[in-house]
Structures are given as structure tokens and as C-alpha cells.
Amino acid sequence: MTPINPLKQQQSQRMGELAKIARQRYLDAGGDPQRSANGDEWLTDAEKQEYLTLARQIFAEEYIDNYLKRNGTWRERLAAMKQTNRRSSESF
């Protein structure tokens, strides 16, 4: 097992803090507690930039590329899910 890098652990914790900030702002604005907050909407530009910088430092570019090749982006997965739902509703 790979030993935990203390710097990456701190960076990961900071990303979690930024996500919590976005969630709290979302909830404070009357957001649905059952849904997740959109970081693009609830983080400042500086916070978004920090989050993206941390993500790039924690996750190797190759890892991200491989993940996207295997799983696609969230938009691609959502489109596929909608297509599947459309097909199943047409069959009834």
C-alpha cells in the first residue's frame, strides 16, 4: 500500500473545506438539503481557482485522463442516462 503523502493529505482536506463552504452557502440561500451544491455557483472565483489548482496537484493528469476515458464526463453520463430512460419509457 502506498504511504500517505502529508502534503496531499492537507491539500485534500482543504478541498473538503472548500466543498463545505459551497454547501453552506447553498443551504444559507435556501437550497434543497437533499441535493448537492454546485461549486461553480457557490464559490468565489478565487476559491474555484484554488480548488482546481489543488485538484491538479493531488490527482495526476494521467489519472484524470484515464478516469474520463473509462467513465466519461458527468455530462456524457447524464446524457446516456436520459437516453436510456427515454428508450425504456417508449417501450411501454
C-alpha positions, 0 to 999 in steps of 0.5 A: 500500500502506498504511504500517505503523502502529508502534503496531499493529505492537507491539500485534500482536506482543504478541498473538503473545506472548500466543498463545505463552504459551497454547501453552506452557502447553498443551504444559507440561500435556501437550497434543497438539503437533499441535493448537492451544491454546485461549486461553480455557483457557490464559490468565489472565483478565487476559491474555484481557482484554488480548488482546481489548482489543488485538484491538479496537484493531488490527482495526476493528469494521467489519472484524470485522463484515464478516469474520463476515458473509462467513465466519461464526463458527468455530462456524457453520463447524464446524457446516456442516462436520459437516453436510456430512460427515454428508450425504456419509457417508449417501450411501454 
